[in-house]
Amino acid sequence: MALKKSTKWSMLMGGLIMFGFLGTLLGNGDDEKALKLGDGIPKISLKASDGKTYLLPEIAEKGDALIIAWIPKTFTPG
């Protein structure tokens, strides 16, 4: 079954955000590098299934909406 373009986009954005949070949580523990209120968007880039590389700050500059959703069992048999 083919997914709609909007569904693919939402999955990509969710993945980008998830990797950003995981990187923050699993970082080296250096408190000086932790994000603080008012800090800019971290330069997180990921290669998507369409072969393109997306950079989180560039997406935010365009004004595109980001939807953060955590649904751990989506598209899994469990």
mmCIF file of the N, C-alpha and C atoms, coordinates in Angstrom:
data_MODEL
# 
_entry.id   MODEL 
# 
loop_
_atom_site.group_PDB 
_atom_site.id 
_atom_site.type_symbol 
_atom_site.label_atom_id 
_atom_site.label_alt_id 
_atom_site.label_comp_id 
_atom_site.label_asym_id 
_atom_site.label_entity_id 
_atom_site.label_seq_id 
_atom_site.pdbx_PDB_ins_code 
_atom_site.Cartn_x 
_atom_site.Cartn_y 
_atom_site.Cartn_z 
_atom_site.occupancy 
_atom_site.B_iso_or_equiv 
_atom_site.pdbx_formal_charge 
_atom_site.auth_seq_id 
_atom_site.auth_comp_id 
_atom_site.auth_asym_id 
_atom_site.auth_atom_id 
_atom_site.pdbx_PDB_model_num 
ATOM 1   N N  . MET A 1 1  ? 0.840  -1.180 0.000  1.00 0.00 ? 1  MET A N  1 
ATOM 2   C CA . MET A 1 1  ? 0.000  0.000  0.000  1.00 0.00 ? 1  MET A CA 1 
ATOM 3   C C  . MET A 1 1  ? 0.888  1.247  0.000  1.00 0.00 ? 1  MET A C  1 
ATOM 4   N N  . ALA A 1 2  ? 0.666  2.137  -0.929 1.00 0.00 ? 2  ALA A N  1 
ATOM 5   C CA . ALA A 1 2  ? 1.453  3.367  -1.034 1.00 0.00 ? 2  ALA A CA 1 
ATOM 6   C C  . ALA A 1 2  ? 0.970  4.387  -0.008 1.00 0.00 ? 2  ALA A C  1 
ATOM 7   N N  . LEU A 1 3  ? 1.921  5.063  0.602  1.00 0.00 ? 3  LEU A N  1 
ATOM 8   C CA . LEU A 1 3  ? 1.583  6.082  1.588  1.00 0.00 ? 3  LEU A CA 1 
ATOM 9   C C  . LEU A 1 3  ? 1.408  7.427  0.896  1.00 0.00 ? 3  LEU A C  1 
ATOM 10  N N  . LYS A 1 4  ? 0.524  8.258  1.456  1.00 0.00 ? 4  LYS A N  1 
ATOM 11  C CA . LYS A 1 4  ? 0.327  9.604  0.935  1.00 0.00 ? 4  LYS A CA 1 
ATOM 12  C C  . LYS A 1 4  ? 1.582  10.432 1.198  1.00 0.00 ? 4  LYS A C  1 
ATOM 13  N N  . LYS A 1 5  ? 1.783  11.446 0.371  1.00 0.00 ? 5  LYS A N  1 
ATOM 14  C CA . LYS A 1 5  ? 2.940  12.322 0.526  1.00 0.00 ? 5  LYS A CA 1 
ATOM 15  C C  . LYS A 1 5  ? 2.944  12.980 1.907  1.00 0.00 ? 5  LYS A C  1 
ATOM 16  N N  . SER A 1 6  ? 1.771  13.382 2.388  1.00 0.00 ? 6  SER A N  1 
ATOM 17  C CA . SER A 1 6  ? 1.696  14.029 3.701  1.00 0.00 ? 6  SER A CA 1 
ATOM 18  C C  . SER A 1 6  ? 2.069  13.055 4.814  1.00 0.00 ? 6  SER A C  1 
ATOM 19  N N  . THR A 1 7  ? 1.720  11.783 4.651  1.00 0.00 ? 7  THR A N  1 
ATOM 20  C CA . THR A 1 7  ? 2.078  10.777 5.650  1.00 0.00 ? 7  THR A CA 1 
ATOM 21  C C  . THR A 1 7  ? 3.586  10.563 5.658  1.00 0.00 ? 7  THR A C  1 
ATOM 22  N N  . LYS A 1 8  ? 4.185  10.489 4.485  1.00 0.00 ? 8  LYS A N  1 
ATOM 23  C CA . LYS A 1 8  ? 5.638  10.328 4.401  1.00 0.00 ? 8  LYS A CA 1 
ATOM 24  C C  . LYS A 1 8  ? 6.341  11.522 5.041  1.00 0.00 ? 8  LYS A C  1 
ATOM 25  N N  . TRP A 1 9  ? 5.840  12.720 4.760  1.00 0.00 ? 9  TRP A N  1 
ATOM 26  C CA . TRP A 1 9  ? 6.428  13.936 5.317  1.00 0.00 ? 9  TRP A CA 1 
ATOM 27  C C  . TRP A 1 9  ? 6.322  13.930 6.840  1.00 0.00 ? 9  TRP A C  1 
ATOM 28  N N  . SER A 1 10 ? 5.181  13.540 7.361  1.00 0.00 ? 10 SER A N  1 
ATOM 29  C CA . SER A 1 10 ? 4.996  13.478 8.812  1.00 0.00 ? 10 SER A CA 1 
ATOM 30  C C  . SER A 1 10 ? 5.943  12.466 9.442  1.00 0.00 ? 10 SER A C  1 
ATOM 31  N N  . MET A 1 11 ? 6.112  11.329 8.779  1.00 0.00 ? 11 MET A N  1 
ATOM 32  C CA . MET A 1 11 ? 7.026  10.312 9.296  1.00 0.00 ? 11 MET A CA 1 
ATOM 33  C C  . MET A 1 11 ? 8.465  10.830 9.289  1.00 0.00 ? 11 MET A C  1 
ATOM 34  N N  . LEU A 1 12 ? 8.848  11.537 8.251  1.00 0.00 ? 12 LEU A N  1 
ATOM 35  C CA . LEU A 1 12 ? 10.188 12.102 8.168  1.00 0.00 ? 12 LEU A CA 1 
ATOM 36  C C  . LEU A 1 12 ? 10.414 13.109 9.296  1.00 0.00 ? 12 LEU A C  1 
ATOM 37  N N  . MET A 1 13 ? 9.465  13.994 9.491  1.00 0.00 ? 13 MET A N  1 
ATOM 38  C CA . MET A 1 13 ? 9.598  15.012 10.534 1.00 0.00 ? 13 MET A CA 1 
ATOM 39  C C  . MET A 1 13 ? 9.658  14.363 11.915 1.00 0.00 ? 13 MET A C  1 
ATOM 40  N N  . GLY A 1 14 ? 8.800  13.381 12.141 1.00 0.00 ? 14 GLY A N  1 
ATOM 41  C CA . GLY A 1 14 ? 8.824  12.667 13.418 1.00 0.00 ? 14 GLY A CA 1 
ATOM 42  C C  . GLY A 1 14 ? 10.172 12.006 13.650 1.00 0.00 ? 14 GLY A C  1 
ATOM 43  N N  . GLY A 1 15 ? 10.724 11.418 12.598 1.00 0.00 ? 15 GLY A N  1 
ATOM 44  C CA . GLY A 1 15 ? 12.040 10.786 12.704 1.00 0.00 ? 15 GLY A CA 1 
ATOM 45  C C  . GLY A 1 15 ? 13.137 11.785 13.013 1.00 0.00 ? 15 GLY A C  1 
ATOM 46  N N  . LEU A 1 16 ? 13.098 12.930 12.359 1.00 0.00 ? 16 LEU A N  1 
ATOM 47  C CA . LEU A 1 16 ? 14.097 13.966 12.620 1.00 0.00 ? 16 LEU A CA 1 
ATOM 48  C C  . LEU A 1 16 ? 14.049 14.435 14.070 1.00 0.00 ? 16 LEU A C  1 
ATOM 49  N N  . ILE A 1 17 ? 12.856 14.689 14.534 1.00 0.00 ? 17 ILE A N  1 
ATOM 50  C CA . ILE A 1 17 ? 12.698 15.142 15.918 1.00 0.00 ? 17 ILE A CA 1 
ATOM 51  C C  . ILE A 1 17 ? 13.139 14.056 16.888 1.00 0.00 ? 17 ILE A C  1 
ATOM 52  N N  . MET A 1 18 ? 12.754 12.812 16.607 1.00 0.00 ? 18 MET A N  1 
ATOM 53  C CA . MET A 1 18 ? 13.110 11.697 17.486 1.00 0.00 ? 18 MET A CA 1 
ATOM 54  C C  . MET A 1 18 ? 14.631 11.563 17.598 1.00 0.00 ? 18 MET A C  1 
ATOM 55  N N  . PHE A 1 19 ? 15.327 11.627 16.460 1.00 0.00 ? 19 PHE A N  1 
ATOM 56  C CA . PHE A 1 19 ? 16.780 11.525 16.506 1.00 0.00 ? 19 PHE A CA 1 
ATOM 57  C C  . PHE A 1 19 ? 17.388 12.693 17.268 1.00 0.00 ? 19 PHE A C  1 
ATOM 58  N N  . GLY A 1 20 ? 16.794 13.855 17.151 1.00 0.00 ? 20 GLY A N  1 
ATOM 59  C CA . GLY A 1 20 ? 17.282 15.003 17.903 1.00 0.00 ? 20 GLY A CA 1 
ATOM 60  C C  . GLY A 1 20 ? 17.153 14.799 19.401 1.00 0.00 ? 20 GLY A C  1 
ATOM 61  N N  . PHE A 1 21 ? 15.996 14.318 19.833 1.00 0.00 ? 21 PHE A N  1 
ATOM 62  C CA . PHE A 1 21 ? 15.793 14.060 21.257 1.00 0.00 ? 21 PHE A CA 1 
ATOM 63  C C  . PHE A 1 21 ? 16.689 12.928 21.746 1.00 0.00 ? 21 PHE A C  1 
ATOM 64  N N  . LEU A 1 22 ? 16.824 11.871 20.954 1.00 0.00 ? 22 LEU A N  1 
ATOM 65  C CA . LEU A 1 22 ? 17.702 10.770 21.348 1.00 0.00 ? 22 LEU A CA 1 
ATOM 66  C C  . LEU A 1 22 ? 19.145 11.244 21.460 1.00 0.00 ? 22 LEU A C  1 
ATOM 67  N N  . GLY A 1 23 ? 19.569 12.069 20.535 1.00 0.00 ? 23 GLY A N  1 
ATOM 68  C CA . GLY A 1 23 ? 20.925 12.606 20.603 1.00 0.00 ? 23 GLY A CA 1 
ATOM 69  C C  . GLY A 1 23 ? 21.145 13.430 21.858 1.00 0.00 ? 23 GLY A C  1 
ATOM 70  N N  . THR A 1 24 ? 20.132 14.179 22.246 1.00 0.00 ? 24 THR A N  1 
ATOM 71  C CA . THR A 1 24 ? 20.230 14.977 23.464 1.00 0.00 ? 24 THR A CA 1 
ATOM 72  C C  . THR A 1 24 ? 20.258 14.084 24.697 1.00 0.00 ? 24 THR A C  1 
ATOM 73  N N  . LEU A 1 25 ? 19.381 13.087 24.734 1.00 0.00 ? 25 LEU A N  1 
ATOM 74  C CA . LEU A 1 25 ? 19.306 12.198 25.890 1.00 0.00 ? 25 LEU A CA 1 
ATOM 75  C C  . LEU A 1 25 ? 20.529 11.297 26.024 1.00 0.00 ? 25 LEU A C  1 
ATOM 76  N N  . LEU A 1 26 ? 21.049 10.829 24.905 1.00 0.00 ? 26 LEU A N  1 
ATOM 77  C CA . LEU A 1 26 ? 22.166 9.892  24.928 1.00 0.00 ? 26 LEU A CA 1 
ATOM 78  C C  . LEU A 1 26 ? 23.508 10.575 24.700 1.00 0.00 ? 26 LEU A C  1 
ATOM 79  N N  . GLY A 1 27 ? 23.536 11.877 24.820 1.00 0.00 ? 27 GLY A N  1 
ATOM 80  C CA . GLY A 1 27 ? 24.771 12.630 24.604 1.00 0.00 ? 27 GLY A CA 1 
ATOM 81  C C  . GLY A 1 27 ? 25.831 12.263 25.628 1.00 0.00 ? 27 GLY A C  1 
ATOM 82  N N  . ASN A 1 28 ? 26.919 12.998 25.596 1.00 0.00 ? 28 ASN A N  1 
ATOM 83  C CA . ASN A 1 28 ? 28.047 12.676 26.472 1.00 0.00 ? 28 ASN A CA 1 
ATOM 84  C C  . ASN A 1 28 ? 27.846 13.140 27.911 1.00 0.00 ? 28 ASN A C  1 
ATOM 85  N N  . GLY A 1 29 ? 26.739 13.768 28.217 1.00 0.00 ? 29 GLY A N  1 
ATOM 86  C CA . GLY A 1 29 ? 26.459 14.194 29.586 1.00 0.00 ? 29 GLY A CA 1 
ATOM 87  C C  . GLY A 1 29 ? 27.075 15.537 29.942 1.00 0.00 ? 29 GLY A C  1 
ATOM 88  N N  . ASP A 1 30 ? 27.646 16.224 28.988 1.00 0.00 ? 30 ASP A N  1 
ATOM 89  C CA . ASP A 1 30 ? 28.261 17.519 29.224 1.00 0.00 ? 30 ASP A CA 1 
ATOM 90  C C  . ASP A 1 30 ? 27.160 18.567 29.345 1.00 0.00 ? 30 ASP A C  1 
ATOM 91  N N  . ASP A 1 31 ? 26.939 19.066 30.568 1.00 0.00 ? 31 ASP A N  1 
ATOM 92  C CA . ASP A 1 31 ? 25.847 20.011 30.809 1.00 0.00 ? 31 ASP A CA 1 
ATOM 93  C C  . ASP A 1 31 ? 26.027 21.325 30.053 1.00 0.00 ? 31 ASP A C  1 
ATOM 94  N N  . GLU A 1 32 ? 27.267 21.703 29.745 1.00 0.00 ? 32 GLU A N  1 
ATOM 95  C CA . GLU A 1 32 ? 27.492 22.956 29.033 1.00 0.00 ? 32 GLU A CA 1 
ATOM 96  C C  . GLU A 1 32 ? 26.963 22.896 27.608 1.00 0.00 ? 32 GLU A C  1 
ATOM 97  N N  . LYS A 1 33 ? 26.834 21.705 27.039 1.00 0.00 ? 33 LYS A N  1 
ATOM 98  C CA . LYS A 1 33 ? 26.359 21.561 25.670 1.00 0.00 ? 33 LYS A CA 1 
ATOM 99  C C  . LYS A 1 33 ? 24.856 21.304 25.604 1.00 0.00 ? 33 LYS A C  1 
ATOM 100 N N  . ALA A 1 34 ? 24.211 21.170 26.734 1.00 0.00 ? 34 ALA A N  1 
ATOM 101 C CA . ALA A 1 34 ? 22.771 20.908 26.749 1.00 0.00 ? 34 ALA A CA 1 
ATOM 102 C C  . ALA A 1 34 ? 22.020 22.148 26.262 1.00 0.00 ? 34 ALA A C  1 
ATOM 103 N N  . LEU A 1 35 ? 20.914 21.924 25.564 1.00 0.00 ? 35 LEU A N  1 
ATOM 104 C CA . LEU A 1 35 ? 20.094 23.041 25.097 1.00 0.00 ? 35 LEU A CA 1 
ATOM 105 C C  . LEU A 1 35 ? 19.426 23.729 26.275 1.00 0.00 ? 35 LEU A C  1 
ATOM 106 N N  . LYS A 1 36 ? 19.344 25.023 26.153 1.00 0.00 ? 36 LYS A N  1 
ATOM 107 C CA . LYS A 1 36 ? 18.671 25.820 27.177 1.00 0.00 ? 36 LYS A CA 1 
ATOM 108 C C  . LYS A 1 36 ? 17.552 26.607 26.508 1.00 0.00 ? 36 LYS A C  1 
ATOM 109 N N  . LEU A 1 37 ? 16.605 27.054 27.286 1.00 0.00 ? 37 LEU A N  1 
ATOM 110 C CA . LEU A 1 37 ? 15.491 27.828 26.775 1.00 0.00 ? 37 LEU A CA 1 
ATOM 111 C C  . LEU A 1 37 ? 16.014 29.029 25.989 1.00 0.00 ? 37 LEU A C  1 
ATOM 112 N N  . GLY A 1 38 ? 15.541 29.173 24.762 1.00 0.00 ? 38 GLY A N  1 
ATOM 113 C CA . GLY A 1 38 ? 15.954 30.280 23.918 1.00 0.00 ? 38 GLY A CA 1 
ATOM 114 C C  . GLY A 1 38 ? 17.093 29.952 22.962 1.00 0.00 ? 38 GLY A C  1 
ATOM 115 N N  . ASP A 1 39 ? 17.723 28.777 23.126 1.00 0.00 ? 39 ASP A N  1 
ATOM 116 C CA . ASP A 1 39 ? 18.781 28.362 22.195 1.00 0.00 ? 39 ASP A CA 1 
ATOM 117 C C  . ASP A 1 39 ? 18.187 28.119 20.818 1.00 0.00 ? 39 ASP A C  1 
ATOM 118 N N  . GLY A 1 40 ? 19.021 28.235 19.802 1.00 0.00 ? 40 GLY A N  1 
ATOM 119 C CA . GLY A 1 40 ? 18.587 27.960 18.436 1.00 0.00 ? 40 GLY A CA 1 
ATOM 120 C C  . GLY A 1 40 ? 18.372 26.469 18.208 1.00 0.00 ? 40 GLY A C  1 
ATOM 121 N N  . ILE A 1 41 ? 17.801 26.158 17.065 1.00 0.00 ? 41 ILE A N  1 
ATOM 122 C CA . ILE A 1 41 ? 17.558 24.762 16.708 1.00 0.00 ? 41 ILE A CA 1 
ATOM 123 C C  . ILE A 1 41 ? 18.894 24.100 16.400 1.00 0.00 ? 41 ILE A C  1 
ATOM 124 N N  . PRO A 1 42 ? 19.153 22.922 16.982 1.00 0.00 ? 42 PRO A N  1 
ATOM 125 C CA . PRO A 1 42 ? 20.427 22.245 16.709 1.00 0.00 ? 42 PRO A CA 1 
ATOM 126 C C  . PRO A 1 42 ? 20.538 21.826 15.246 1.00 0.00 ? 42 PRO A C  1 
ATOM 127 N N  . LYS A 1 43 ? 21.760 21.784 14.744 1.00 0.00 ? 43 LYS A N  1 
ATOM 128 C CA . LYS A 1 43 ? 22.005 21.399 13.348 1.00 0.00 ? 43 LYS A CA 1 
ATOM 129 C C  . LYS A 1 43 ? 21.999 19.876 13.241 1.00 0.00 ? 43 LYS A C  1 
ATOM 130 N N  . ILE A 1 44 ? 20.813 19.335 13.107 1.00 0.00 ? 44 ILE A N  1 
ATOM 131 C CA . ILE A 1 44 ? 20.627 17.896 12.971 1.00 0.00 ? 44 ILE A CA 1 
ATOM 132 C C  . ILE A 1 44 ? 20.267 17.618 11.524 1.00 0.00 ? 44 ILE A C  1 
ATOM 133 N N  . SER A 1 45 ? 21.006 16.709 10.901 1.00 0.00 ? 45 SER A N  1 
ATOM 134 C CA . SER A 1 45 ? 20.678 16.346 9.526  1.00 0.00 ? 45 SER A CA 1 
ATOM 135 C C  . SER A 1 45 ? 20.553 14.833 9.427  1.00 0.00 ? 45 SER A C  1 
ATOM 136 N N  . LEU A 1 46 ? 19.602 14.407 8.625  1.00 0.00 ? 46 LEU A N  1 
ATOM 137 C CA . LEU A 1 46 ? 19.364 12.985 8.409  1.00 0.00 ? 46 LEU A CA 1 
ATOM 138 C C  . LEU A 1 46 ? 19.087 12.732 6.944  1.00 0.00 ? 46 LEU A C  1 
ATOM 139 N N  . LYS A 1 47 ? 19.528 11.581 6.480  1.00 0.00 ? 47 LYS A N  1 
ATOM 140 C CA . LYS A 1 47 ? 19.228 11.175 5.112  1.00 0.00 ? 47 LYS A CA 1 
ATOM 141 C C  . LYS A 1 47 ? 17.917 10.406 5.140  1.00 0.00 ? 47 LYS A C  1 
ATOM 142 N N  . ALA A 1 48 ? 16.973 10.839 4.324  1.00 0.00 ? 48 ALA A N  1 
ATOM 143 C CA . ALA A 1 48 ? 15.642 10.233 4.291  1.00 0.00 ? 48 ALA A CA 1 
ATOM 144 C C  . ALA A 1 48 ? 15.590 9.089  3.289  1.00 0.00 ? 48 ALA A C  1 
ATOM 145 N N  . SER A 1 49 ? 14.496 8.372  3.305  1.00 0.00 ? 49 SER A N  1 
ATOM 146 C CA . SER A 1 49 ? 14.321 7.236  2.403  1.00 0.00 ? 49 SER A CA 1 
ATOM 147 C C  . SER A 1 49 ? 14.245 7.668  0.940  1.00 0.00 ? 49 SER A C  1 
ATOM 148 N N  . ASP A 1 50 ? 13.979 8.947  0.685  1.00 0.00 ? 50 ASP A N  1 
ATOM 149 C CA . ASP A 1 50 ? 13.957 9.434  -0.699 1.00 0.00 ? 50 ASP A CA 1 
ATOM 150 C C  . ASP A 1 50 ? 15.353 9.809  -1.199 1.00 0.00 ? 50 ASP A C  1 
ATOM 151 N N  . GLY A 1 51 ? 16.370 9.592  -0.362 1.00 0.00 ? 51 GLY A N  1 
ATOM 152 C CA . GLY A 1 51 ? 17.749 9.865  -0.740 1.00 0.00 ? 51 GLY A CA 1 
ATOM 153 C C  . GLY A 1 51 ? 18.217 11.275 -0.438 1.00 0.00 ? 51 GLY A C  1 
ATOM 154 N N  . LYS A 1 52 ? 17.301 12.150 -0.058 1.00 0.00 ? 52 LYS A N  1 
ATOM 155 C CA . LYS A 1 52 ? 17.658 13.539 0.244  1.00 0.00 ? 52 LYS A CA 1 
ATOM 156 C C  . LYS A 1 52 ? 18.114 13.646 1.695  1.00 0.00 ? 52 LYS A C  1 
ATOM 157 N N  . THR A 1 53 ? 18.974 14.626 1.961  1.00 0.00 ? 53 THR A N  1 
ATOM 158 C CA . THR A 1 53 ? 19.392 14.914 3.324  1.00 0.00 ? 53 THR A CA 1 
ATOM 159 C C  . THR A 1 53 ? 18.655 16.165 3.782  1.00 0.00 ? 53 THR A C  1 
ATOM 160 N N  . TYR A 1 54 ? 18.037 16.086 4.938  1.00 0.00 ? 54 TYR A N  1 
ATOM 161 C CA . TYR A 1 54 ? 17.262 17.199 5.484  1.00 0.00 ? 54 TYR A CA 1 
ATOM 162 C C  . TYR A 1 54 ? 17.963 17.735 6.725  1.00 0.00 ? 54 TYR A C  1 
ATOM 163 N N  . LEU A 1 55 ? 18.028 19.068 6.823  1.00 0.00 ? 55 LEU A N  1 
ATOM 164 C CA . LEU A 1 55 ? 18.630 19.741 7.962  1.00 0.00 ? 55 LEU A CA 1 
ATOM 165 C C  . LEU A 1 55 ? 17.510 20.437 8.737  1.00 0.00 ? 55 LEU A C  1 
ATOM 166 N N  . LEU A 1 56 ? 17.393 20.116 10.000 1.00 0.00 ? 56 LEU A N  1 
ATOM 167 C CA . LEU A 1 56 ? 16.288 20.617 10.817 1.00 0.00 ? 56 LEU A CA 1 
ATOM 168 C C  . LEU A 1 56 ? 16.175 22.145 10.817 1.00 0.00 ? 56 LEU A C  1 
ATOM 169 N N  . PRO A 1 57 ? 17.264 22.916 10.996 1.00 0.00 ? 57 PRO A N  1 
ATOM 170 C CA . PRO A 1 57 ? 17.110 24.381 10.969 1.00 0.00 ? 57 PRO A CA 1 
ATOM 171 C C  . PRO A 1 57 ? 16.575 24.910 9.638  1.00 0.00 ? 57 PRO A C  1 
ATOM 172 N N  . GLU A 1 58 ? 16.955 24.274 8.519  1.00 0.00 ? 58 GLU A N  1 
ATOM 173 C CA . GLU A 1 58 ? 16.460 24.727 7.216  1.00 0.00 ? 58 GLU A CA 1 
ATOM 174 C C  . GLU A 1 58 ? 14.954 24.512 7.095  1.00 0.00 ? 58 GLU A C  1 
ATOM 175 N N  . ILE A 1 59 ? 14.470 23.411 7.629  1.00 0.00 ? 59 ILE A N  1 
ATOM 176 C CA . ILE A 1 59 ? 13.031 23.140 7.599  1.00 0.00 ? 59 ILE A CA 1 
ATOM 177 C C  . ILE A 1 59 ? 12.295 24.188 8.430  1.00 0.00 ? 59 ILE A C  1 
ATOM 178 N N  . ALA A 1 60 ? 12.848 24.519 9.585  1.00 0.00 ? 60 ALA A N  1 
ATOM 179 C CA . ALA A 1 60 ? 12.210 25.505 10.461 1.00 0.00 ? 60 ALA A CA 1 
ATOM 180 C C  . ALA A 1 60 ? 12.210 26.894 9.825  1.00 0.00 ? 60 ALA A C  1 
ATOM 181 N N  . GLU A 1 61 ? 13.286 27.245 9.103  1.00 0.00 ? 61 GLU A N  1 
ATOM 182 C CA . GLU A 1 61 ? 13.360 28.559 8.455  1.00 0.00 ? 61 GLU A CA 1 
ATOM 183 C C  . GLU A 1 61 ? 12.289 28.725 7.381  1.00 0.00 ? 61 GLU A C  1 
ATOM 184 N N  . LYS A 1 62 ? 11.921 27.635 6.727  1.00 0.00 ? 62 LYS A N  1 
ATOM 185 C CA . LYS A 1 62 ? 10.889 27.689 5.693  1.00 0.00 ? 62 LYS A CA 1 
ATOM 186 C C  . LYS A 1 62 ? 9.518  27.970 6.296  1.00 0.00 ? 62 LYS A C  1 
ATOM 187 N N  . GLY A 1 63 ? 9.382  27.747 7.588  1.00 0.00 ? 63 GLY A N  1 
ATOM 188 C CA . GLY A 1 63 ? 8.098  27.950 8.237  1.00 0.00 ? 63 GLY A CA 1 
ATOM 189 C C  . GLY A 1 63 ? 7.184  26.747 8.141  1.00 0.00 ? 63 GLY A C  1 
ATOM 190 N N  . ASP A 1 64 ? 7.741  25.611 7.710  1.00 0.00 ? 64 ASP A N  1 
ATOM 191 C CA . ASP A 1 64 ? 6.934  24.393 7.650  1.00 0.00 ? 64 ASP A CA 1 
ATOM 192 C C  . ASP A 1 64 ? 6.571  23.956 9.066  1.00 0.00 ? 64 ASP A C  1 
ATOM 193 N N  . ALA A 1 65 ? 5.395  23.407 9.200  1.00 0.00 ? 65 ALA A N  1 
ATOM 194 C CA . ALA A 1 65 ? 4.939  22.939 10.505 1.00 0.00 ? 65 ALA A CA 1 
ATOM 195 C C  . ALA A 1 65 ? 5.629  21.624 10.854 1.00 0.00 ? 65 ALA A C  1 
ATOM 196 N N  . LEU A 1 66 ? 5.962  21.462 12.110 1.00 0.00 ? 66 LEU A N  1 
ATOM 197 C CA . LEU A 1 66 ? 6.531  20.213 12.604 1.00 0.00 ? 66 LEU A CA 1 
ATOM 198 C C  . LEU A 1 66 ? 5.546  19.597 13.581 1.00 0.00 ? 66 LEU A C  1 
ATOM 199 N N  . ILE A 1 67 ? 5.227  18.356 13.361 1.00 0.00 ? 67 ILE A N  1 
ATOM 200 C CA . ILE A 1 67 ? 4.337  17.636 14.266 1.00 0.00 ? 67 ILE A CA 1 
ATOM 201 C C  . ILE A 1 67 ? 5.157  16.557 14.942 1.00 0.00 ? 67 ILE A C  1 
ATOM 202 N N  . ILE A 1 68 ? 5.171  16.591 16.255 1.00 0.00 ? 68 ILE A N  1 
ATOM 203 C CA . ILE A 1 68 ? 5.922  15.599 17.010 1.00 0.00 ? 68 ILE A CA 1 
ATOM 204 C C  . ILE A 1 68 ? 4.927  14.603 17.590 1.00 0.00 ? 68 ILE A C  1 
ATOM 205 N N  . ALA A 1 69 ? 5.096  13.356 17.219 1.00 0.00 ? 69 ALA A N  1 
ATOM 206 C CA . ALA A 1 69 ? 4.214  12.303 17.722 1.00 0.00 ? 69 ALA A CA 1 
ATOM 207 C C  . ALA A 1 69 ? 5.057  11.084 18.051 1.00 0.00 ? 69 ALA A C  1 
ATOM 208 N N  . TRP A 1 70 ? 4.744  10.438 19.136 1.00 0.00 ? 70 TRP A N  1 
ATOM 209 C CA . TRP A 1 70 ? 5.452  9.223  19.526 1.00 0.00 ? 70 TRP A CA 1 
ATOM 210 C C  . TRP A 1 70 ? 4.450  8.084  19.519 1.00 0.00 ? 70 TRP A C  1 
ATOM 211 N N  . ILE A 1 71 ? 4.572  7.239  18.514 1.00 0.00 ? 71 ILE A N  1 
ATOM 212 C CA . ILE A 1 71 ? 3.697  6.076  18.383 1.00 0.00 ? 71 ILE A CA 1 
ATOM 213 C C  . ILE A 1 71 ? 4.613  4.882  18.152 1.00 0.00 ? 71 ILE A C  1 
ATOM 214 N N  . PRO A 1 72 ? 5.111  4.253  19.219 1.00 0.00 ? 72 PRO A N  1 
ATOM 215 C CA . PRO A 1 72 ? 6.147  3.237  19.069 1.00 0.00 ? 72 PRO A CA 1 
ATOM 216 C C  . PRO A 1 72 ? 5.754  1.987  18.289 1.00 0.00 ? 72 PRO A C  1 
ATOM 217 N N  . LYS A 1 73 ? 4.499  1.651  18.208 1.00 0.00 ? 73 LYS A N  1 
ATOM 218 C CA . LYS A 1 73 ? 4.121  0.409  17.528 1.00 0.00 ? 73 LYS A CA 1 
ATOM 219 C C  . LYS A 1 73 ? 3.603  0.625  16.112 1.00 0.00 ? 73 LYS A C  1 
ATOM 220 N N  . THR A 1 74 ? 3.743  1.826  15.584 1.00 0.00 ? 74 THR A N  1 
ATOM 221 C CA . THR A 1 74 ? 3.294  2.084  14.227 1.00 0.00 ? 74 THR A CA 1 
ATOM 222 C C  . THR A 1 74 ? 4.148  1.309  13.238 1.00 0.00 ? 74 THR A C  1 
ATOM 223 N N  . PHE A 1 75 ? 3.500  0.678  12.282 1.00 0.00 ? 75 PHE A N  1 
ATOM 224 C CA . PHE A 1 75 ? 4.157  -0.084 11.222 1.00 0.00 ? 75 PHE A CA 1 
ATOM 225 C C  . PHE A 1 75 ? 5.027  -1.219 11.753 1.00 0.00 ? 75 PHE A C  1 
ATOM 226 N N  . THR A 1 76 ? 4.678  -1.760 12.907 1.00 0.00 ? 76 THR A N  1 
ATOM 227 C CA . THR A 1 76 ? 5.385  -2.920 13.443 1.00 0.00 ? 76 THR A CA 1 
ATOM 228 C C  . THR A 1 76 ? 4.364  -4.008 13.754 1.00 0.00 ? 76 THR A C  1 
ATOM 229 N N  . PRO A 1 77 ? 4.797  -5.259 13.772 1.00 0.00 ? 77 PRO A N  1 
ATOM 230 C CA . PRO A 1 77 ? 3.849  -6.334 14.055 1.00 0.00 ? 77 PRO A CA 1 
ATOM 231 C C  . PRO A 1 77 ? 3.448  -6.427 15.521 1.00 0.00 ? 77 PRO A C  1 
ATOM 232 N N  . GLY A 1 78 ? 4.166  -5.749 16.434 1.00 0.00 ? 78 GLY A N  1 
ATOM 233 C CA . GLY A 1 78 ? 3.928  -5.915 17.862 1.00 0.00 ? 78 GLY A CA 1 
ATOM 234 C C  . GLY A 1 78 ? 2.857  -5.091 18.450 1.00 0.00 ? 78 GLY A C  1 
# 
